Amino acid sequence: MTSVERLDDLEGRPHANVFPGEEPTTIRLALAAGERVEPHRHPDRQVVLFLVEGRLALRVGDERRELEAGDVARFDGDADISPRALIDSVALVVFAPRADGE
């Protein structure tokens, strides 16, 4: 069965789970300009972040990258992660179980 959700329907919830209870976990992350998510980890996960709109400063471990709308980043959830919105931003973040051997 194909599940379809509209990101616009999830507005008003900064960390909205797009498909609750399903793997991989998919989150719509909305941050206002200057807002950030405190450093945290997602152990044993690979993370893919697609920036739908806006601009983010993304810290992963000791690395800092600036992302613009349309950019896709993939990183290891074992590192400290902290996105900060440089302007109002919306991202789609997918947390997939790490495959054996990674």
MIMARZA-836185 format. One record per residue: residue in one letter; chain; x, y, z of N, C-alpha, C in turn. Coordinates in pm, 1 decimal, padded with zeros to 6 digits. Example, Ala and Ser with C-alpha at 12.3 -4.5 7.8 and 13.67 -1.06 7.14 Angstrom:
// MIMARZA-836185
NODE resn chain     n_px     n_py     n_pz    ca_px    ca_py    ca_pz     c_px     c_py     c_pz
NODE    a     A  01319.0 -00569.0  00780.0  01230.0 -00450.0  00780.0  01320.0 -00330.0  00780.0
NODE    s     A  01285.0 -00225.0  00708.0  01367.0 -00106.0  00714.0  01290.0  00003.0  00787.0
// end
This chain:
// MIMARZA-836185
NODE resn chain     n_px     n_py     n_pz    ca_px    ca_py    ca_pz     c_px     c_py     c_pz
NODE    m     A  00083.7 -00118.0  00000.0  00000.0  00000.0  00000.0  00088.5  00124.7  00000.0
NODE    t     A  00050.9  00222.7 -00075.3  00124.8  00348.1 -00084.3  00065.4  00449.5  00012.6
NODE    s     A  00151.3  00507.1  00096.7  00108.6  00612.2  00189.5  00150.5  00746.2  00132.1
NODE    v     A  00059.0  00842.7  00134.2  00087.7  00976.4  00083.2  00040.7  01078.8  00185.5
NODE    e     A  00127.7  01172.6  00217.9  00093.8  01282.4  00309.6  00140.0  01413.1  00246.6
NODE    r     A  00072.1  01521.6  00278.4  00113.5  01655.0  00233.2  00189.1  01723.0  00347.0
NODE    l     A  00307.1  01773.0  00317.7  00384.8  01841.4  00420.4  00310.3  01962.3  00475.1
NODE    d     A  00234.9  02030.2  00389.8  00158.7  02147.8  00435.2  00056.8  02111.4  00542.8
NODE    d     A  00005.8  01987.9  00540.7 -00092.0  01945.1  00640.8 -00029.8  01927.1  00778.3
NODE    l     A  00102.8  01926.7  00786.6  00172.2  01905.9  00913.5  00219.3  02036.6  00976.1
NODE    e     A  00182.0  02149.6  00916.6  00223.0  02279.0  00970.4  00171.3  02297.1  01112.1
NODE    g     A  00245.2  02373.9  01189.3  00205.8  02399.6  01327.6  00269.1  02302.2  01425.0
NODE    r     A  00336.6  02199.9  01373.0  00408.4  02104.1  01457.6  00553.8  02103.6  01411.5
NODE    p     A  00646.7  02158.0  01492.0  00785.6  02170.4  01447.6  00853.1  02037.0  01415.2
NODE    h     A  00817.2  01930.0  01485.3  00875.6  01797.7  01462.8  00762.5  01698.9  01434.2
NODE    a     A  00700.4  01710.6  01319.1  00585.0  01626.5  01286.0  00630.9  01496.2  01222.6
NODE    n     A  00584.9  01383.0  01278.6  00614.0  01252.1  01221.6  00520.1  01232.1  01103.1
NODE    v     A  00576.5  01219.6  00983.1  00496.5  01212.5  00861.5  00419.1  01081.3  00853.5
NODE    f     A  00483.4  00969.9  00888.6  00420.4  00837.2  00884.2  00439.8  00769.5  01019.4
NODE    p     A  00360.4  00805.4  01121.1  00380.6  00751.6  01255.9  00381.1  00598.8  01258.6
NODE    g     A  00476.8  00544.2  01335.0  00484.7  00400.7  01355.1  00547.3  00322.9  01241.0
NODE    e     A  00594.1  00391.4  01137.7  00653.0  00321.9  01022.9  00802.4  00349.1  01015.0
NODE    e     A  00876.2  00252.3  00963.3  01020.1  00267.0  00937.9  01042.1  00282.6  00789.6
NODE    p     A  01137.9  00363.1  00746.9  01217.0  00450.8  00832.5  01132.8  00566.4  00884.9
NODE    t     A  01173.9  00622.3  00997.8  01103.7  00735.8  01056.6  01127.6  00859.1  00968.6
NODE    t     A  01019.4  00929.4  00936.9  01027.8  01047.8  00851.5  00965.9  01165.6  00926.3
NODE    i     A  01043.9  01271.9  00944.5  01001.4  01388.1  01023.3  01002.2  01513.0  00936.2
NODE    r     A  00898.2  01593.7  00949.3  00897.6  01728.5  00891.1  00946.5  01821.2  01001.2
NODE    l     A  01060.3  01886.0  00978.6  01120.8  01974.7  01076.9  01105.0  02117.8  01029.7
NODE    a     A  01036.8  02199.7  01108.4  01017.5  02341.3  01076.3  01084.5  02423.9  01185.2
NODE    l     A  01173.6  02514.4  01142.6  01244.1  02601.5  01236.2  01231.3  02746.0  01189.7
NODE    a     A  01199.3  02834.4  01282.4  01195.7  02977.6  01252.8  01339.0  03030.6  01248.5
NODE    a     A  01358.8  03141.9  01181.3  01491.9  03203.2  01171.8  01553.4  03215.5  01311.0
NODE    g     A  01677.1  03167.3  01325.9  01748.0  03173.6  01452.8  01721.0  03056.4  01545.4
NODE    e     A  01617.3  02979.8  01520.3  01584.7  02864.8  01604.5  01678.0  02748.2  01571.2
NODE    r     A  01709.8  02669.0  01674.8  01796.1  02553.1  01651.3  01750.2  02434.1  01733.7
NODE    v     A  01797.2  02319.8  01692.7  01776.5  02196.6  01768.6  01906.4  02172.4  01844.1
NODE    e     A  01896.0  02154.0  01975.1  02014.5  02130.5  02057.2  02087.8  02005.1  02009.4
NODE    p     A  02220.6  02000.6  02028.8  02296.6  01883.1  01986.8  02239.2  01754.7  02047.6
NODE    h     A  02224.8  01655.7  01963.0  02168.7  01526.9  02004.1  02215.8  01419.8  01906.5
NODE    r     A  02184.6  01294.8  01936.5  02227.0  01183.0  01851.4  02108.9  01092.5  01820.3
NODE    h     A  02125.5  01017.8  01713.1  02030.7  00913.0  01674.2  02112.8  00786.7  01652.5
NODE    p     A  02150.0  00719.7  01762.9  02238.5  00603.3  01753.6  02183.2  00496.3  01658.8
NODE    d     A  02276.4  00431.9  01590.0  02245.3  00320.4  01499.6  02153.1  00360.1  01385.2
NODE    r     A  02155.5  00488.7  01348.1  02073.5  00537.2  01236.0  02160.9  00608.4  01134.1
NODE    q     A  02120.3  00598.1  01009.2  02170.1  00684.9  00904.1  02064.0  00791.8  00887.7
NODE    v     A  02105.1  00914.9  00868.5  02011.6  01026.5  00860.0  02025.8  01092.7  00723.0
NODE    v     A  01911.0  01119.4  00660.2  01907.8  01195.1  00535.6  01820.5  01317.3  00562.1
NODE    l     A  01874.4  01436.1  00535.8  01802.2  01561.5  00555.7  01788.9  01629.5  00419.8
NODE    f     A  01665.1  01652.4  00377.7  01636.5  01726.1  00254.2  01578.2  01860.1  00294.1
NODE    l     A  01646.3  01968.3  00258.5  01597.9  02102.2  00292.5  01498.2  02147.2  00186.0
NODE    v     A  01371.4  02150.0  00224.4  01262.4  02184.3  00134.0  01262.6  02334.3  00104.2
NODE    e     A  01276.5  02413.6  00210.3  01280.8  02559.6  00193.5  01364.7  02620.5  00303.4
NODE    g     A  01426.2  02735.6  00273.2  01504.0  02807.7  00372.4  01653.3  02786.0  00358.2
NODE    r     A  01723.2  02808.5  00470.6  01868.0  02792.4  00477.2  01903.8  02749.2  00618.4
NODE    l     A  01985.3  02644.9  00630.7  02025.3  02590.1  00760.5  02176.1  02589.6  00775.9
NODE    a     A  02221.4  02610.1  00899.3  02358.4  02578.6  00938.6  02347.1  02443.8  01009.1
NODE    l     A  02412.4  02343.3  00955.7  02402.3  02207.6  01009.3  02535.5  02167.0  01069.6
NODE    r     A  02533.1  02134.8  01199.2  02652.4  02082.3  01266.1  02633.6  01931.8  01283.0
NODE    v     A  02734.5  01857.6  01237.0  02739.3  01712.2  01255.6  02877.9  01682.8  01310.7
NODE    g     A  02884.4  01647.3  01439.3  03014.0  01631.9  01504.4  03086.3  01765.3  01502.4
NODE    d     A  03210.2  01767.1  01452.2  03289.3  01889.9  01444.4  03272.1  01962.6  01311.5
NODE    e     A  03192.8  01906.7  01221.6  03174.5  01964.9  01088.4  03053.2  02058.1  01086.9
NODE    r     A  03067.7  02169.9  01015.1  02956.6  02264.7  00999.0  02939.2  02290.5  00850.4
NODE    r     A  02815.0  02274.8  00802.7  02783.1  02300.1  00661.7  02661.9  02389.8  00655.4
NODE    e     A  02657.6  02475.5  00553.5  02537.1  02554.7  00527.9  02461.8  02489.7  00414.2
NODE    l     A  02332.4  02469.9  00434.9  02247.0  02408.2  00334.8  02145.5  02509.4  00285.1
NODE    e     A  02115.0  02502.8  00156.4  02012.4  02586.4  00095.1  01900.1  02496.7  00045.5
NODE    a     A  01783.5  02555.7  00023.5  01668.7  02479.4 -00026.3  01711.8  02396.1 -00146.7
NODE    g     A  01673.5  02269.1 -00144.0  01708.4  02176.5 -00250.7  01827.9  02089.3 -00218.0
NODE    d     A  01906.1  02125.9 -00113.9  02021.8  02045.0 -00074.3  01976.4  01921.3  00003.0
NODE    v     A  02051.6  01813.2 -00015.4  02027.9  01688.3  00056.8  02158.2  01650.1  00125.4
NODE    a     A  02150.9  01621.9  00256.4  02269.0  01580.4  00332.4  02242.5  01441.7  00391.6
NODE    r     A  02346.4  01357.5  00392.5  02337.1  01225.3  00455.3  02451.3  01215.3  00554.7
NODE    f     A  02420.6  01165.0  00677.5  02523.8  01156.2  00779.7  02488.0  01048.6  00881.0
NODE    d     A  02585.2  01015.9  00963.7  02572.8  00911.4  01064.8  02507.0  00968.8  01190.1
NODE    g     A  02405.6  00904.9  01238.7  02334.0  00951.1  01356.6  02410.0  00933.3  01487.1
NODE    d     A  02526.1  00865.4  01483.6  02606.1  00849.4  01605.0  02679.7  00977.2  01643.3
NODE    a     A  02690.9  01072.0  01549.8  02757.0  01200.4  01578.1  02655.7  01298.1  01637.4
NODE    d     A  02704.2  01397.4  01713.0  02616.0  01503.5  01762.0  02564.5  01583.0  01642.6
NODE    i     A  02433.1  01606.3  01639.6  02366.6  01675.8  01529.2  02295.9  01798.4  01585.7
NODE    s     A  02309.9  01912.9  01515.9  02241.0  02034.1  01559.5  02215.9  02125.9  01440.0
NODE    p     A  02092.5  02126.3  01386.1  02060.1  02222.3  01280.5  02013.4  02355.2  01340.1
NODE    r     A  02050.4  02466.5  01271.8  02005.2  02600.4  01312.0  01956.2  02671.9  01187.0
NODE    a     A  01836.5  02728.6  01195.2  01778.1  02798.1  01080.6  01839.2  02936.5  01065.7
NODE    l     A  01893.5  02964.5  00949.4  01945.9  03097.9  00919.7  01832.5  03190.0  00875.4
NODE    i     A  01729.6  03130.5  00814.3  01602.4  03195.5  00782.5  01495.0  03090.1  00809.3
NODE    d     A  01367.5  03126.7  00807.7  01262.0  03026.9  00827.7  01286.9  02909.8  00734.0
NODE    s     A  01283.0  02788.1  00788.2  01322.8  02671.0  00710.9  01233.1  02551.2  00739.7
NODE    v     A  01218.1  02466.8  00638.8  01145.3  02340.7  00651.3  01230.8  02232.3  00588.1
NODE    a     A  01249.4  02122.7  00661.9  01327.4  02009.9  00611.9  01249.1  01881.2  00630.1
NODE    l     A  01278.9  01785.0  00547.8  01227.4  01649.8  00561.5  01346.5  01564.9  00603.7
NODE    v     A  01335.1  01499.2  00720.4  01446.0  01423.1  00776.1  01404.3  01276.7  00787.5
NODE    v     A  01487.2  01188.0  00732.6  01459.2  01044.9  00734.9  01566.0  00977.0  00819.8
NODE    f     A  01521.5  00897.0  00918.2  01609.5  00822.5  01008.2  01593.8  00674.7  00974.7
NODE    a     A  01693.4  00618.4  00908.2  01686.7  00479.1  00866.4  01777.8  00393.0  00953.5
NODE    p     A  01732.0  00273.5  00988.9  01821.7  00183.4  01064.0  01949.9  00161.5  00984.5
NODE    r     A  02061.4  00164.1  01054.4  02189.9  00142.7  00988.2  02198.1 -00002.9  00944.9
NODE    a     A  02241.6 -00024.4  00821.7  02261.4 -00160.7  00772.5  02382.8 -00220.2  00840.2
NODE    d     A  02385.6 -00351.0  00858.7  02501.0 -00418.5  00918.8  02627.6 -00384.0  00843.2
NODE    g     A  02734.6 -00363.7  00917.1  02863.8 -00336.9  00856.7  02892.1 -00190.8  00828.9
NODE    e     A  02800.6 -00100.3  00860.4  02826.2  00042.7  00835.2  02872.1  00110.1  00961.6
// end
